[in-house]
């Protein structure tokens, strides 16, 4: 049922109870012709053949209930003009009164719909233009060799950082930019931002940032963005004007490969992360493993984005590293950005023995490795259990198989972490007390020391 406004109908018909037109008036927007030819004729004879049933229905509805629903008909005027109309009819003057039919031309509605479609198409074209501009901006932002950051004008937290900024300044989205500044430099930096906010520009300043406290030239630009204002920071090494692209220096001729080149050529995946698990450096093998096209898409992301196995995710890996300083051949499950899931072995170590700020993580895909070697102890135990079929009750077979599998995985976990019970319990998804109880139970059954038996 339409909600059109009948404050000024295009056609108004006064009908008797039989549906005969007694009076007809038109608005100037429809026609200037006389309507005397309609007087005394049934309304049903003034519409197209397909509209006769609609006219009968709205007349009947008005007689029975006092008002009809809105219905569409093709109205034929005395001059031969045909217009699509939308009518509703109401009873006037009580049971003995006549009917009043009011119609609105749908040509106006069609014109409005056409304008709406044109506006929607224009909006869609503008949207795709903006997407194209955004894509080009993103490519330039990520490919820039200059460190570029965008920080919130409200709390100075990093909103975006390109790969060059993450690599050289070790900053990632969500961090407070002021945390890495000395107190004196912080005041100078905030004063520069205030000047940019008031005057639109300010001279660049010299600041020492990054893990090596190197000198950088910092310039700021104020940007309007949702949900609030942001500062775009251009950061360049001291002596190089910010905002000016410089050619990469030619390397000194030497047969020796740089450390970065060696890392990139490693066949195993390697990533450098900070103590929060944020990726600061990644080689080509790591990008292939996590199914990311370019390094910029991985820098600044948490390693836990790809290590999502319950009880053995990125947070668990960091916990083990913080307690044990290193980990060797830890089995984990990695899920790439394209949804591929694979088994990996993870080895990692910190940059210092105490309170490491960074970790080097090596990941090796072992998905295609056989689950168990042919001479594996678990395979031998399961083979012996199979031979008991028909000679041993099923419940006993199930219990012995379950114990063998549990014992095997506890032994494997302890071997992976060099006998550390806490780390093994985290890998197995157990509490340390539960693991200790199971070790004591197996020691009592075998009559030997539990740890020595399971780790030896």
Secondary structure by P-SEA (a helix, b strand, c coil): ccccccccccbbbbbcccccccbbbbccccccccccccccccccccccccaaaaaaaaaaaaaacccccbbbbbccccccccccccbbbbbcccccbbbbbbbbbaaaaaaaaaaaaaaaaaaaaaaaaaaaaaaaaaaaaaacccbbbbbbccccccccccaaaaaaccccccccccccccaaaaaaaaaaaaaaaacccccbbbbbbcccbbbbbbbbbbbbcccbbbbbbbbcccccccccccccccccccccccaaaaaaacccbbbbbccccccccccaaaaaaacccccccccccccccccccccccaaaaaaaaaacccccccccccccccbbbbbbbbbbcccccccccbbbbbbbbcccccccccccaaaaaaaaaaaacccccaaaaaaaaaaaaaaaaaaaaaaaacccaaaaaaaacccaaaaaaaaaaaaaaacccaaaaaac
